[in-house]
C-alpha cells in the first residue's frame, strides 16, 4: 500500500481544521500504541529538549505544551515558511530520534497521525494557552502543576 493511501483517512479528518500561517493550533500527538514512554523522567527530559529545538520548529512558535506519559499537547503557531503538518512531522522526528537513541531502540515512537484544532482568530492566545495547560489538570492526568515539570506556557 502506498503511503498516500495509508494515511488518506487522517488527512480527511484534518480537512478544514488546518490553520493558516500565523494562526495558532492545538495539536495532540500520541505515542505509538499509547506506550507511556514519558513516564520516565529522563526520557521525558530528552523529548522536551528535542521538540524545543529551533531546528525542529523552524519559524513556528511553540506557545504552550504539556507532555504526558503517552502523548504530547502543543499549542503551535505556524510561521510563513512551513505548514503545520511539516512542523509537527519535524518535531515528532526529532523527538523520536533522540528518545530512540537514549533508549537504544528502533522503530516509530509516535502514531503516524495527529489531531489538531485551529483556534478562532478572535481567541485570546493567553487565555487559550492557560486553558490548554490546565486541561491536563482538569482531566485528572496531572495532580499538581507545581510539582510536574513537563509543561510550559509562553505567558506563565
C-alpha positions as semicolon CSV with decimal commas, in nm:
position;residue;x (nm);y (nm);z (nm)
1;X;0,000;0,000;0,000
2;X;0,133;0,342;-0,093
3;X;0,189;0,595;0,188
4;X;-0,068;0,832;0,035
5;X;-0,333;0,560;0,058
6;X;-0,233;0,453;0,408
7;X;-0,280;0,799;0,561
8;X;-0,562;0,926;0,340
9;X;-0,817;0,898;0,620
10;X;-0,600;1,105;0,856
11;X;-0,577;1,385;0,602
12;X;-0,954;1,378;0,553
13;X;-1,006;1,411;0,930
14;X;-0,794;1,727;0,935
15;X;-0,965;1,883;0,631
16;X;-1,084;2,231;0,721
17;X;-0,909;2,224;1,059
18;X;-0,556;2,310;0,946
19;X;-0,466;2,667;1,033
20;X;-0,339;2,935;0,804
21;X;0,013;3,069;0,868
22;X;0,020;3,269;1,189
23;X;-0,300;3,111;1,326
24;X;-0,247;2,905;1,643
25;X;-0,348;2,540;1,662
26;X;-0,384;2,288;1,945
27;X;-0,204;1,971;1,834
28;X;-0,222;1,634;2,009
29;X;0,024;1,358;1,921
30;X;0,006;1,013;2,082
31;X;0,289;0,766;2,120
32;X;0,271;0,451;1,907
33;X;0,034;0,211;2,078
34;X;-0,012;0,473;2,352
35;X;0,301;0,346;2,522
36;X;0,382;0,555;2,834
37;X;0,740;0,630;2,724
38;X;0,743;0,963;2,906
39;X;0,660;0,825;3,248
40;X;1,038;0,801;3,288
41;X;1,178;1,139;3,397
42;X;1,492;1,111;3,183
43;X;1,305;1,005;2,870
44;X;1,060;1,292;2,916
45;X;1,351;1,536;2,954
46;X;1,501;1,410;2,629
47;X;1,171;1,456;2,445
48;X;1,131;1,810;2,579
49;X;1,485;1,901;2,469
50;X;1,406;1,767;2,124
51;X;1,083;1,947;2,050
52;X;1,211;2,275;2,191
53;X;1,497;2,278;1,940
54;X;1,460;2,566;1,693
55;X;1,567;2,338;1,406
56;X;1,264;2,115;1,472
57;X;1,015;2,403;1,480
58;X;1,154;2,621;1,204
59;X;0,970;2,953;1,209
60;X;0,673;2,814;1,406
61;X;0,619;2,935;1,762
62;X;0,566;2,682;2,041
63;X;0,334;2,882;2,269
64;X;0,246;2,613;2,523
65;X;0,295;2,241;2,571
66;X;0,217;1,958;2,810
67;X;0,400;1,624;2,791
68;X;0,212;1,333;2,945
69;X;0,323;0,969;2,965
70;X;0,169;0,863;2,632
71;X;0,106;1,187;2,442
72;X;0,203;1,549;2,397
73;X;-0,016;1,856;2,356
74;X;0,134;2,152;2,171
75;X;-0,008;2,497;2,112
76;X;0,170;2,588;1,790
77;X;0,156;2,897;1,575
78;X;0,284;2,810;1,226
79;X;0,512;3,059;1,057
80;X;0,526;3,159;0,693
81;X;0,781;2,902;0,570
82;X;0,642;2,565;0,680
83;X;0,291;2,423;0,703
84;X;0,169;2,289;1,036
85;X;0,191;1,927;0,916
86;X;0,558;1,981;0,826
87;X;0,636;2,136;1,165
88;X;0,460;1,855;1,353
89;X;0,640;1,595;1,141
90;X;0,981;1,753;1,215
91;X;0,909;1,779;1,587
92;X;0,796;1,415;1,601
93;X;1,100;1,302;1,402
94;X;1,346;1,497;1,616
95;X;1,197;1,376;1,945
96;X;1,162;1,020;1,815
97;X;1,524;1,001;1,704
98;X;1,660;1,141;2,030
99;X;1,440;0,926;2,254
100;X;1,514;0,613;2,049
101;X;1,887;0,685;2,073
102;X;1,857;0,728;2,450
103;X;1,657;0,406;2,489
104;X;1,874;0,212;2,240
105;X;1,564;0,118;2,043
106;X;1,448;0,144;1,685
107;X;1,111;0,199;1,528
108;X;0,847;0,466;1,540
109;X;0,789;0,643;1,870
110;X;0,474;0,830;1,762
111;X;0,147;0,739;1,595
112;X;0,161;0,842;1,229
113;X;-0,130;1,087;1,256
114;X;-0,204;1,378;1,484
115;X;-0,513;1,568;1,588
116;X;-0,539;1,943;1,563
117;X;-0,787;2,220;1,623
118;X;-0,727;2,566;1,485
119;X;-0,806;2,841;1,732
120;X;-1,053;3,106;1,624
121;X;-0,894;3,431;1,511
122;X;-1,067;3,621;1,791
123;X;-0,950;3,382;2,066
124;X;-0,706;3,537;2,312
125;X;-0,388;3,326;2,292
126;X;-0,302;3,390;2,658
127;X;-0,641;3,266;2,776
128;X;-0,632;2,972;2,533
129;X;-0,284;2,870;2,649
130;X;-0,386;2,877;3,015
131;X;-0,692;2,664;2,940
132;X;-0,476;2,435;2,730
133;X;-0,225;2,376;3,012
134;X;-0,497;2,346;3,277
135;X;-0,680;2,086;3,064
136;X;-0,450;1,808;3,180
137;X;-0,505;1,914;3,541
138;X;-0,884;1,917;3,500
139;X;-0,876;1,578;3,330
140;X;-0,702;1,434;3,637
141;X;-0,394;1,325;3,443
142;X;-0,175;1,557;3,647
143;X;-0,246;1,628;4,013
144;X;-0,038;1,942;4,064
145;X;0,144;2,151;3,805
146;X;0,367;2,292;4,077
147;X;0,529;1,951;4,110
148;X;0,502;1,848;3,744
149;X;0,797;1,968;3,533
150;X;0,682;1,871;3,183
151;X;0,479;2,170;3,070
152;X;0,542;2,528;2,970
153;X;0,350;2,829;2,851
154;X;0,483;3,148;2,694
155;X;0,271;3,363;2,928
156;X;0,309;3,183;3,262
